Amino acid sequence: MHSLDYILKQQLKQSQADDLYRSRTSHSGAQTPELKVNGQTLLAFCSNDYLGLANHPQLISAAKKACVEYGLGSGASHLVVGHTDLHHELEEALAKASQRPRALLFSSGYMANMGVINSLLERQDAIFQDRLNHASLLDGGLLSSAKFKRYRHNDVFDLQKQLENTHARRRLVATDAVFSMDGDSAELKHLSQVCDEQNAWLMVDDAHGFGVLGPNGAGSAIAQGLTIKECPIYMATLGKALGSYGAFVAGSDTLIESLIQFSRNYIYTTAIPPSIAAASLAAVQLLTEEMWRQQHLNHLINIFKARSKELGLPLMSSDTAIQPIMIGSSNGALKASSALKEMGLLVTAIRPPTVPKNTARLRITLSAAHTESHLHKLLEALAGLQKQGLLPSVEK
């Protein structure tokens, strides 16, 4: 039998040969559009800091103040002595912001999704998921004891057929609200109608919508007019539009109390630091105090889409801050990303298994911290790559 290192090295070599090997990009300084990487300043279009809050002075000030008053670590899980008044205040603010009765903090979106699914479902139950859901939802379903089913992307009719053919006791339908690699949105209203007809619960992962979509950044569920009855389980993260860290689940008092009692991912995890809770609270307040951020982001999205259409860039269908350019081959995506880096732009090449085979892409993300000048620089670079044959063209 070969040694562990020998087997793993063969896997790594194969990953490199297939153009699927991943490398970390280390930068110095704060999360801003301009990042310093190995002494080179790059204009980044790959951050999920959609509102440009990650380096906001009010978040930094709140974190500093809390760190002095509360210390660094929370010291324990929420159910022991890790839950401070800052955590509690943040939960109340998140419930209000998402227009739900109550909210519960989790250490990450991954933990939240895993925790919800595994605390609600047992062997006699079933979970139905969009094929393009985030890994955290998929892993939550796979690791639960429930029957795991996947329906075609954004295909409500396929979901309906599967629900009609199940004999499961509890039926949970889980979906991304905004799909992280495609940028398109789930048809939540139609999904909720099918769930109502088929006696299923709808769980929405709004990691890429909360703070950005809906009035005052209330999120995708509110933007699409879903009440708590239509969307009883709402999850969103704090590390994207809010520029902080962590996640929360919002819903009825009964749901939240049940998660406190039965979610292992909540019960057996150290609470996020109080300073992070304080920074997140400041970010929630900024959603209504600085609404120009959402407006500016939407302005940039519209400019980028219109100009890309004029250039004939192969943009995927998206109205969100996630604007992927389809390339196809992993090697082609890497070459395009590398060429952009030489021009001073940081755009990540997304390859399998994150996306399906032969659908490698450049995943461009826009932020309220970007300026129109930043955007024009990116568009000029993309047009240059197109002339070099590094980007495919579509009919204008």
Helices and strands as residue ranges (DSSP letters): H 4-17, E 34-37, E 40-44, H 57-70, I 78-82, H 85-97, E 102-106, H 109-120, E 126-130, H 135-143, E 147-151, H 156-164, E 171-176, H 188-197, E 201-205, G 215-217, H 220-223, E 233-237, E 247-251, H 253-262, H 264-267, H 274-289, H 292-311, E 322-328, H 330-342, E 345-346, E 348-350, E 360-365, H 372-387
